[in-house]
Amino acid sequence: MNHASTLAYVAAEAASKQTVLRQHPGRYLLSAGMAGALIAVVLSVSLKLGQVFFAVGSPGYYIAVAGFFGVALVSIIVCKLELFTSNVMYFSVGVLSGDCRVCNLLRSWTMVYLGNLLGVLLFTAVFAGAGGMGSLPADHLLFNVAAHKVHAGAWEIFWKGALCNWVICLAVWVPLRMAGDAAKMLMILLLVFVFFFSGFEHSIANMAFFSLALLHGMQGLDAAAILHNMIPATLGNIAGGALGVGLVVYLLERHTLPARREAAKPAATALGTSV
């Protein structure tokens, strides 16, 4: 294990995020924007890669897309950027452990969600200026995936959203219990592959899907269709991250928290004495 108590580490990270949120909200929003942009740029490359196989009818097109998309989460974790889906898990653990307040959880989720959206939209605007992916045929992989997302039922989208963030948050949690950067990155890539290849619903990735689809003139895609997907996908992501991982790991490892806090007391006392 990389940490004596993974739960204590995640709770401390949540407390750190709360401090930045309160003292440096602009920096917090910028971090979320960068994460959104990373999701969008990696997704656009994944789609171009997948289209190479999709255009010739190869069934392996989705393996290429799912395999490459993990680069986004690896980059976000390494750079310690704020992604909504993993932020849900962090702040849920922070609140349950007593290190964060509920009002800051709601404030963080809102700010990170909007920041991710702004990052996606900014990348899309720049991408449009660069020519995007050019003129796409009506049967392009991008349009195929976007159409499937908006035509699914609301409950199906919700449960796919819950499954998505259950896997994504495990992709954040499990590497914390591993030693070695190579092993951690491989685990992240494999778990992201699980969510993407399974067709689960990631609200921030969906922002990028729909933005790219609108940019390239997808017919029949409007605000109502997008909201039909985004609302249940987002709620599902919250359920999967907060309950499926945050609450479960807290119940499994909460016995490690008192030891962490007791160990912190002598250190705090010594610091107070020295000052």
C-alpha positions as CSV (number, residue, x, y, z in Angstrom):
1,M,0.0,0.0,0.0
2,N,1.1,3.5,-0.8
3,H,-0.6,5.1,2.2
4,A,-1.1,3.7,5.8
5,S,-4.7,4.8,5.5
6,T,-6.0,5.5,2.0
7,L,-9.2,7.0,3.6
8,A,-7.2,9.4,5.7
9,Y,-5.2,10.5,2.7
10,V,-8.4,11.1,0.6
11,A,-10.0,13.0,3.5
12,A,-6.9,15.2,3.9
13,E,-6.9,15.8,0.1
14,A,-10.6,16.9,0.3
15,A,-9.7,19.3,3.2
16,S,-6.9,20.7,1.1
17,K,-9.3,21.2,-1.9
18,Q,-11.8,22.9,0.5
19,T,-9.0,25.3,1.6
20,V,-8.2,26.2,-2.0
21,L,-11.9,26.6,-2.8
22,R,-12.4,29.1,0.0
23,Q,-9.2,31.0,-0.3
24,H,-8.4,30.9,-4.0
25,P,-11.7,30.3,-5.9
26,G,-10.2,31.6,-9.2
27,R,-7.4,29.1,-9.1
28,Y,-9.9,26.3,-8.3
29,L,-12.1,27.3,-11.3
30,L,-9.0,27.4,-13.5
31,S,-8.0,23.9,-12.4
32,A,-11.5,22.7,-13.3
33,G,-11.3,24.4,-16.6
34,M,-8.0,22.8,-17.5
35,A,-9.5,19.4,-16.6
36,G,-12.4,19.9,-18.9
37,A,-10.2,21.0,-21.7
38,L,-8.0,17.9,-21.3
39,I,-11.1,15.7,-21.4
40,A,-12.2,17.4,-24.7
41,V,-8.8,17.3,-26.4
42,V,-8.2,13.6,-25.6
43,L,-11.7,12.7,-26.6
44,S,-11.3,14.4,-30.0
45,V,-8.1,12.5,-30.6
46,S,-9.8,9.2,-29.5
47,L,-12.6,9.8,-31.9
48,K,-10.3,10.4,-34.8
49,L,-8.4,7.3,-33.9
50,G,-11.6,5.2,-33.6
51,Q,-12.9,6.6,-36.9
52,V,-10.0,5.0,-38.8
53,F,-11.3,1.6,-37.8
54,F,-15.0,2.6,-37.9
55,A,-14.8,3.8,-41.5
56,V,-13.7,0.4,-42.7
57,G,-16.2,-1.5,-40.6
58,S,-13.7,-2.9,-38.2
59,P,-15.3,-4.0,-34.9
60,G,-12.2,-3.0,-33.0
61,Y,-12.9,0.7,-33.4
62,Y,-14.2,1.0,-29.8
63,I,-11.2,-0.7,-28.4
64,A,-9.0,2.0,-29.9
65,V,-11.2,4.8,-28.5
66,A,-11.6,3.3,-25.0
67,G,-7.9,2.4,-24.8
68,F,-6.7,5.9,-25.6
69,F,-9.2,7.9,-23.5
70,G,-7.5,6.9,-20.2
71,V,-4.8,9.3,-21.1
72,A,-7.1,12.1,-20.0
73,L,-7.6,10.8,-16.4
74,V,-3.9,10.0,-16.0
75,S,-3.1,13.6,-17.0
76,I,-5.7,15.0,-14.7
77,I,-4.5,12.9,-11.7
78,V,-0.8,13.6,-12.3
79,C,-1.5,17.4,-12.6
80,K,-3.9,17.3,-9.6
81,L,-6.7,19.1,-11.6
82,E,-10.3,19.3,-10.6
83,L,-12.6,16.8,-12.4
84,F,-16.2,16.7,-11.3
85,T,-16.6,12.9,-11.2
86,S,-13.6,12.3,-8.9
87,N,-14.4,15.5,-6.9
88,V,-17.7,13.9,-6.0
89,M,-15.9,11.0,-4.2
90,Y,-13.3,13.3,-2.6
91,F,-15.8,15.6,-1.0
92,S,-18.1,12.8,0.0
93,V,-15.3,11.3,2.0
94,G,-14.3,14.7,3.3
95,V,-17.8,15.3,4.7
96,L,-18.3,11.8,6.1
97,S,-14.9,12.0,7.9
98,G,-15.7,15.5,9.3
99,D,-12.9,17.3,7.3
100,C,-15.3,19.2,5.0
101,R,-18.6,21.0,5.4
102,V,-21.7,20.1,3.3
103,C,-22.0,23.7,2.0
104,N,-18.4,23.5,0.6
105,L,-19.2,20.1,-0.9
106,L,-22.1,21.7,-2.8
107,R,-20.1,24.7,-3.7
108,S,-17.2,22.6,-5.0
109,W,-19.4,20.3,-7.1
110,T,-21.1,23.3,-8.6
111,M,-17.8,25.2,-9.3
112,V,-16.0,22.2,-10.7
113,Y,-18.9,21.2,-12.9
114,L,-19.1,24.7,-14.4
115,G,-15.3,24.9,-14.7
116,N,-15.2,21.6,-16.5
117,L,-17.9,22.9,-18.9
118,L,-16.1,26.1,-19.5
119,G,-12.9,24.2,-20.3
120,V,-14.7,22.0,-22.7
121,L,-16.4,25.0,-24.5
122,L,-13.1,26.9,-24.6
123,F,-11.3,24.0,-26.2
124,T,-14.2,23.5,-28.7
125,A,-14.0,27.2,-29.7
126,V,-10.3,27.0,-30.3
127,F,-10.7,23.7,-32.0
128,A,-13.3,25.3,-34.4
129,G,-10.8,28.0,-35.2
130,A,-8.2,25.3,-36.1
131,G,-10.7,23.6,-38.4
132,G,-11.9,21.0,-36.0
133,M,-12.1,17.5,-37.6
134,G,-13.1,19.0,-40.9
135,S,-16.3,18.0,-42.7
136,L,-17.7,14.8,-41.3
137,P,-20.0,12.3,-43.0
138,A,-23.4,11.7,-41.5
139,D,-22.4,8.3,-40.3
140,H,-19.2,9.4,-38.5
141,L,-18.4,7.7,-35.2
142,L,-18.9,11.0,-33.3
143,F,-22.5,11.4,-34.5
144,N,-23.2,7.7,-34.0
145,V,-22.1,7.8,-30.3
146,A,-23.9,11.1,-29.6
147,A,-27.2,9.8,-31.2
148,H,-27.0,6.7,-29.0
149,K,-26.6,8.9,-25.9
150,V,-29.6,11.1,-26.5
151,H,-31.9,8.3,-27.6
152,A,-31.4,6.2,-24.5
153,G,-34.0,6.2,-21.7
154,A,-33.5,8.5,-18.7
155,W,-33.2,5.6,-16.2
156,E,-30.8,3.8,-18.5
157,I,-28.7,6.9,-18.6
158,F,-28.9,7.3,-14.9
159,W,-27.7,3.8,-14.1
160,K,-25.0,4.0,-16.7
161,G,-23.9,7.3,-15.1
162,A,-23.8,5.6,-11.7
163,L,-21.7,2.7,-13.0
164,C,-19.4,5.1,-14.8
165,N,-18.5,7.0,-11.7
166,W,-18.3,3.9,-9.6
167,V,-15.5,2.7,-12.0
168,I,-13.9,6.2,-12.4
169,C,-13.7,6.8,-8.6
170,L,-12.2,3.3,-8.3
171,A,-9.7,4.3,-10.9
172,V,-8.7,7.1,-8.5
173,W,-8.9,5.1,-5.3
174,V,-7.2,1.8,-6.3
175,P,-3.9,3.4,-7.4
176,L,-3.6,5.1,-4.1
177,R,-3.2,1.6,-2.6
178,M,-0.4,0.7,-5.0
179,A,3.3,1.4,-5.1
180,G,5.1,2.4,-8.3
181,D,4.0,5.1,-10.8
182,A,3.9,2.6,-13.8
183,A,1.5,0.3,-11.9
184,K,-0.7,3.2,-10.9
185,M,-0.9,4.5,-14.5
186,L,-1.7,1.1,-15.9
187,M,-4.5,0.5,-13.3
188,I,-6.0,3.9,-14.2
189,L,-5.9,3.1,-17.9
190,L,-7.4,-0.3,-17.5
191,L,-10.3,1.0,-15.3
192,V,-11.0,3.9,-17.6
193,F,-11.1,1.3,-20.4
194,V,-13.7,-0.6,-18.4
195,F,-16.1,2.4,-18.2
196,F,-15.6,3.6,-21.7
197,F,-15.8,0.3,-23.5
198,S,-18.9,-0.6,-21.5
199,G,-20.7,2.6,-22.8
200,F,-21.3,4.1,-19.4
201,E,-22.2,7.8,-19.1
202,H,-19.5,10.3,-18.0
203,S,-21.2,13.7,-17.7
204,I,-18.0,15.7,-18.5
205,A,-17.0,13.5,-21.4
206,N,-20.6,13.9,-22.6
207,M,-20.2,17.6,-22.5
208,A,-17.3,17.1,-24.9
209,F,-19.2,14.7,-27.1
210,F,-22.1,17.1,-27.5
211,S,-19.9,20.2,-28.0
212,L,-17.9,18.4,-30.7
213,A,-21.1,17.1,-32.4
214,L,-22.7,20.6,-32.4
215,L,-19.4,22.1,-33.7
216,H,-19.5,19.6,-36.7
217,G,-23.2,20.2,-37.5
218,M,-24.9,17.1,-36.2
219,Q,-28.5,17.1,-37.3
220,G,-31.3,16.8,-34.7
221,L,-29.1,17.6,-31.7
222,D,-30.7,20.4,-29.6
223,A,-30.7,21.6,-26.1
224,A,-33.6,19.4,-25.1
225,A,-31.9,16.3,-26.3
226,I,-28.6,17.2,-24.6
227,L,-30.4,17.9,-21.3
228,H,-32.2,14.6,-21.6
229,N,-28.8,12.9,-21.3
230,M,-26.9,15.4,-19.1
231,I,-29.3,15.6,-16.2
232,P,-29.6,11.8,-15.5
233,A,-26.0,11.2,-16.3
234,T,-24.9,13.8,-13.8
235,L,-27.2,12.5,-11.1
236,G,-26.0,9.0,-11.8
237,N,-22.3,10.2,-11.6
238,I,-23.1,11.7,-8.2
239,A,-24.8,8.5,-6.9
240,G,-22.0,6.3,-8.2
241,G,-19.2,8.4,-6.8
242,A,-20.7,9.5,-3.5
243,L,-22.5,6.4,-2.5
244,G,-20.9,3.6,-4.6
245,V,-17.3,4.6,-3.6
246,G,-17.3,7.5,-1.1
247,L,-19.8,6.0,1.4
248,V,-18.6,2.4,0.9
249,V,-14.9,3.0,1.4
250,Y,-15.7,5.2,4.4
251,L,-17.7,2.4,6.0
252,L,-14.9,-0.1,5.2
253,E,-12.0,2.1,6.5
254,R,-13.4,4.6,9.0
255,H,-11.7,2.7,11.8
256,T,-8.4,4.1,10.4
257,L,-9.4,7.7,10.9
258,P,-9.1,8.0,14.8
259,A,-5.5,6.8,14.6
260,R,-4.8,9.5,12.1
261,R,-6.3,12.2,14.2
262,E,-4.7,11.0,17.4
263,A,-1.4,11.0,15.7
264,A,-1.9,14.5,14.5
265,K,-2.6,15.9,18.0
266,P,1.0,15.6,19.3
267,A,2.3,17.2,16.1
268,A,-0.1,20.1,16.4
269,T,0.8,20.5,20.1
270,A,4.6,20.6,19.4
271,L,4.0,23.1,16.6
272,G,2.1,25.3,19.0
273,T,4.8,25.1,21.6
274,S,7.6,26.0,19.2
275,V,5.7,29.1,18.0
